[in-house]
Each structure stands twice: as structure tokens, then as C-alpha cells.
């Protein structure tokens, strides 16, 4: 098992380079790292095959008050061929190597982690979206399912229900057809100082390929000199709200 103190050193170097790290231009002051092996039969079989899923929560006090990050990792014997070179900086998902020589990789970039989260969806290929700030989203192909998924992993976690999950759940239950459907969400616990907190850790929604927000659709129509169904757009907005 990876040592928490050793992992804290690796994460202190890796986390500030991530867009979701909240304390910009600050040196991490990691107060604690809590590491737990993933549970369940699938996780045990993967670990026996050389790929361990680790649930990791990091408490950082760089901003003064404690911020808790969710940083799930995969510990593996070797890197996949398409992982890039950790030494050249072309492999942003690689955190480093532990004292046993095992690679520690951001789980968001590992399809097996996503299959463990969502075993009923038969996830095939997966790719992490670039450009996000506070969370990490992954597009998951589900060739055997009715639709692909977009999985959002919450990085800075807070106690209680996440509004992203609550809103999507409410719209899905109401049968609103103008927004992607909620597929699943994950709830868990972590420590902040001496207190234990519980909240949402991730959410998975239906992924609509090529979907654009209404503003982009409208501006593109104006630029192209095309008609825009403003009335239909208004009805859809009214129904959602």
C-alpha cells in the first residue's frame, strides 16, 4: 500500500499544476492524506491483476482554511503505451512513482476506474475533457448502452448535496427532454479536521454529442444569416425553468 506521507510529497508537487487546484500561486500545505483501497469484487480482481484503485482525500491549508480535494488514483505496475512521458510533462495524469516502483496515476484518465464506478454501463473508451477549472469531466463511450456518458468528478468537496446533482436529478424525474438525463451519482464521506463530512463525489449524465448552448446556436445563426427558431427556444427555456 502506498504510504500517505510519501503520497503527500508527490501530490504537493502535482496538484498545483492542475486547473482544479483552488489555491492558485500558492505552495500546498497538506495537512492530511487519507488513502483507502476501493471496495468490491471488481476492485479486488483488478488489484490482483496489478491495477489498484485508491480512494484519496487530501486536506490542504494553503489558503488558510482547510480545503478537501478528492484525488482518486490508480496504482499500476506499468504505464499504458499512450500515457506519454512523465519526464517530459506530456503525461499530466501521472502523479509519480512510489517507493515500490509502482506508478500512481490520476484515476480520471483510467477507464477501469470509471468501469468500477459505473459497472452497469459497460464503459469502453474514455477521454478526459481539457479546459475545466474546478472539476474533471470524462466522456465515456458505452457501445452497449442507449447513450454515452459524461462523468464529472468533483475535486473540491463540501458537505451536503451538490447542486449539479440535485438540479439534474429534479429535471430527469420531471421528464424534461431538453436536457441530458441523470444516469447516476456517487456519495461518500471524508474527514475535515476532527469532523466527518458526507457529500456527492461524482455525477454521470447522458452525453449528447455535438450539443451546444443556446447562446452559441443563436450567434452562429446570426453570423450565417440563418433563421433562428426563437419561439421554440423560448418554449424550451420556459419548460426547463
C-alpha angles and dihedrals in degrees: 000000000000113000113244094221091050091048091050090060093050093047093047088062096040105040099063089060092060121093091227094059102115101203099070118198090008132119110239118251100197110198098180144354118203115195124188128174112240114258133229137062095281092054091049092051091050091049090052088053091053103266115105122189112213125194105214132186120186124196111205125184099187091120094048099255120068117268118192118213127194108221109168112191140193118219112206140168096233139007122252116256093252095051095100125220117312090201094054095050093244092116106067092168094062112094096182143266128297126224090272091058095251118143118241111210133182103259092220088075094050117088091201090062091053091047088053091051093047108024094161094061101063094225116204120177121005135191132190116233117236125225103037118137115197102018141026121243124195127194109220122196113219105186093175096047135076092256144357121261138230111210118199116200112202110225104183104048127201133184118269137024117333113235090223089062097040094051096045091046092051093049092047093050090050090054095239105175097194096074133052115272123248110249103180144324137205129228127192148147138251140168128258107185107309094337128091116220133190130204148126117309102182144351132210122205136178109275117225109201113225095006116154133190119258095252092058091046091051096046091046091052091050092047091050094044091240130143117260122210092229093164092054091046090051092051091051092050091048092050093050093047 
